[in-house]
Amino acid sequence: MIKLVMPMKRRPGMSIPEFREYYETRHRIIGEKYLKGYATRYLRRFTNPNVDRDGQLRDPEYDVFLEIWYPDQATLEACGAVMSDPEVAKEIREDEEQVFDMRFMRSYLVDECESDLT
């Protein structure tokens, strides 16, 4: 299993409810269109402001952690090839600019280590 994680920040001036609404009703649809047949999971983990250790309630650094799971490296690469097509890349990029602060776009392939707490 290959997991890609992308922490993302909403664009300046967009409220948290506006961001989540746009993501779930528009951007998610584009993601599903191109991930279908390649990814096994497409997860959005939306963050909620929480009081920090110093007692302050702050805007989250990232508004969503996107997770895309692929069965193997070959499938990840095949999906990447589709998303690199100039027309597809343009569609994705134009929509990303409507919802995300592009200065904070990051992506990571992650290895998971889980503790057995039973």
Sine and cosine of phi, psi and omega as CSV:
sin_phi,cos_phi,sin_psi,cos_psi,sin_omega,cos_omega
0.00,0.00,0.72,-0.70,0.06,-1.00
-0.92,-0.40,0.79,-0.62,0.02,-1.00
-0.87,-0.49,0.80,-0.60,0.08,-1.00
-0.97,-0.26,0.78,-0.63,0.02,-1.00
-0.86,-0.51,0.72,-0.69,0.02,-1.00
-0.76,-0.65,0.95,-0.31,0.16,-0.99
-0.98,0.21,0.72,-0.69,-0.06,-1.00
-0.69,-0.73,0.55,-0.84,-0.02,-1.00
-0.93,-0.37,0.65,-0.76,0.05,-1.00
-0.93,0.37,0.41,-0.91,-0.02,-1.00
-0.93,0.36,0.48,-0.88,0.00,-1.00
-0.84,0.54,0.63,-0.77,0.03,-1.00
1.00,0.04,-0.12,0.99,-0.01,-1.00
-0.99,-0.14,0.78,-0.63,0.02,-1.00
-0.96,0.27,0.28,-0.96,0.04,-1.00
-0.87,0.50,-0.74,0.67,0.03,-1.00
-0.88,0.47,-0.63,0.77,0.04,-1.00
-0.89,0.45,-0.68,0.73,0.00,-1.00
-0.87,0.50,-0.77,0.64,-0.04,-1.00
-0.90,0.43,-0.64,0.77,0.03,-1.00
-0.88,0.47,-0.74,0.67,0.00,-1.00
-0.88,0.47,-0.73,0.68,-0.04,-1.00
-0.86,0.51,-0.77,0.64,-0.11,-0.99
-0.97,0.25,-0.41,0.91,-0.02,-1.00
-0.98,-0.21,-0.27,0.96,-0.03,-1.00
-0.80,-0.61,-0.88,0.47,-0.10,-0.99
-0.90,0.43,-0.63,0.78,0.02,-1.00
-0.84,0.54,-0.62,0.78,-0.02,-1.00
-0.89,0.45,-0.66,0.75,0.04,-1.00
-0.90,0.44,-0.70,0.71,0.03,-1.00
-0.84,0.54,-0.74,0.68,-0.01,-1.00
-0.88,0.48,-0.61,0.79,-0.03,-1.00
-0.85,0.53,-0.67,0.74,-0.08,-1.00
-1.00,-0.10,-0.31,0.95,0.02,-1.00
-1.00,0.06,-0.41,0.91,-0.04,-1.00
-0.85,0.53,0.76,-0.65,-0.01,-1.00
1.00,-0.04,-0.18,0.98,0.02,-1.00
-0.87,-0.50,-0.85,0.53,-0.06,-1.00
-0.99,0.15,0.52,-0.85,0.07,-1.00
-0.99,-0.12,-0.37,0.93,0.07,-1.00
-0.57,-0.82,0.58,-0.81,0.07,-1.00
-0.69,-0.72,0.98,-0.20,-0.14,-0.99
-0.90,-0.43,0.64,-0.77,0.14,-0.99
-0.87,-0.49,0.84,-0.54,0.03,-1.00
-0.94,-0.35,0.99,-0.15,-0.03,-1.00
-0.98,0.19,0.70,-0.71,0.00,-1.00
-1.00,0.03,0.48,-0.88,0.07,-1.00
-0.85,-0.53,0.73,-0.69,0.02,-1.00
-0.81,0.58,0.64,-0.77,-0.02,-1.00
-0.65,-0.76,0.51,-0.86,0.01,-1.00
-0.91,0.42,0.79,-0.61,0.03,-1.00
-0.96,0.28,0.11,-0.99,0.00,-1.00
-0.86,0.51,-0.44,0.90,0.01,-1.00
-1.00,0.01,0.12,0.99,0.05,-1.00
1.00,0.06,0.10,1.00,-0.03,-1.00
-1.00,-0.09,0.63,-0.77,0.11,-0.99
-0.99,-0.15,0.91,-0.42,-0.08,-1.00
-0.86,-0.51,0.39,-0.92,0.12,-0.99
-0.89,0.46,0.69,-0.72,-0.02,-1.00
-0.91,0.42,0.56,-0.83,0.06,-1.00
-0.88,0.47,-0.61,0.80,0.05,-1.00
-0.78,-0.62,0.56,-0.83,-0.06,-1.00
-0.99,-0.13,-0.35,0.94,0.01,-1.00
-0.44,-0.90,0.57,-0.82,0.17,-0.99
-0.92,-0.39,0.93,-0.37,0.00,-1.00
-1.00,0.06,0.70,-0.71,0.10,-0.99
-0.82,-0.58,0.78,-0.63,0.10,-0.99
-0.83,-0.56,0.82,-0.58,-0.03,-1.00
-0.95,-0.30,0.73,-0.68,0.05,-1.00
-0.87,-0.50,0.51,-0.86,-0.02,-1.00
-0.94,0.34,-0.47,0.89,-0.04,-1.00
-0.26,-0.96,0.13,-0.99,-0.04,-1.00
-0.89,0.46,-0.64,0.77,-0.02,-1.00
-0.89,0.46,-0.63,0.77,0.01,-1.00
-0.94,0.34,-0.64,0.76,0.09,-1.00
-0.84,0.54,-0.72,0.69,-0.01,-1.00
-0.92,0.39,-0.62,0.78,0.04,-1.00
-0.90,0.43,-0.67,0.75,0.05,-1.00
-0.91,0.42,-0.67,0.75,0.05,-1.00
-0.86,0.51,-0.60,0.80,0.03,-1.00
-0.91,0.42,-0.66,0.75,0.04,-1.00
-0.89,0.45,-0.72,0.70,-0.05,-1.00
-0.95,0.31,-0.26,0.97,0.05,-1.00
-1.00,0.08,-0.21,0.98,0.08,-1.00
-0.81,0.59,0.74,-0.67,-0.09,-1.00
-0.80,0.60,-0.64,0.77,-0.01,-1.00
-0.94,0.34,-0.65,0.76,0.02,-1.00
-0.92,0.39,-0.74,0.68,0.00,-1.00
-0.86,0.51,-0.63,0.78,0.02,-1.00
-0.90,0.43,-0.71,0.71,0.01,-1.00
-0.87,0.49,-0.72,0.70,-0.01,-1.00
-0.91,0.41,-0.74,0.67,-0.05,-1.00
-0.88,0.47,-0.70,0.71,-0.01,-1.00
-0.89,0.47,-0.61,0.79,0.02,-1.00
-0.96,0.28,-0.63,0.78,0.05,-1.00
-0.84,0.54,-0.63,0.77,-0.01,-1.00
-0.91,0.41,-0.36,0.93,0.04,-1.00
-0.98,0.20,-0.38,0.92,-0.17,-0.99
-0.83,-0.56,-0.48,0.88,-0.10,-0.99
-0.94,-0.35,0.48,-0.88,0.19,-0.98
-0.99,0.11,0.98,-0.22,-0.16,-0.99
-0.89,0.45,-0.33,0.94,0.03,-1.00
-0.91,0.42,-0.36,0.93,-0.08,-1.00
-0.95,-0.33,0.22,0.98,0.01,-1.00
-0.95,0.32,0.81,-0.59,0.03,-1.00
-0.65,-0.76,0.38,-0.92,0.14,-0.99
-0.54,-0.84,0.58,-0.81,-0.06,-1.00
-0.64,-0.77,0.65,-0.76,0.26,-0.97
-1.00,0.02,0.76,-0.65,-0.11,-0.99
-0.87,-0.49,0.50,-0.87,0.17,-0.98
-0.95,-0.30,0.71,-0.70,-0.01,-1.00
-0.97,-0.23,0.66,-0.75,0.10,-1.00
-0.78,-0.63,0.88,-0.47,-0.07,-1.00
-0.91,-0.42,0.70,-0.71,0.05,-1.00
-1.00,0.04,0.60,-0.80,0.11,-0.99
-1.00,-0.01,0.94,-0.34,-0.07,-1.00
-0.98,-0.19,0.23,0.97,0.01,-1.00
-1.00,0.04,0.00,0.00,0.00,0.00
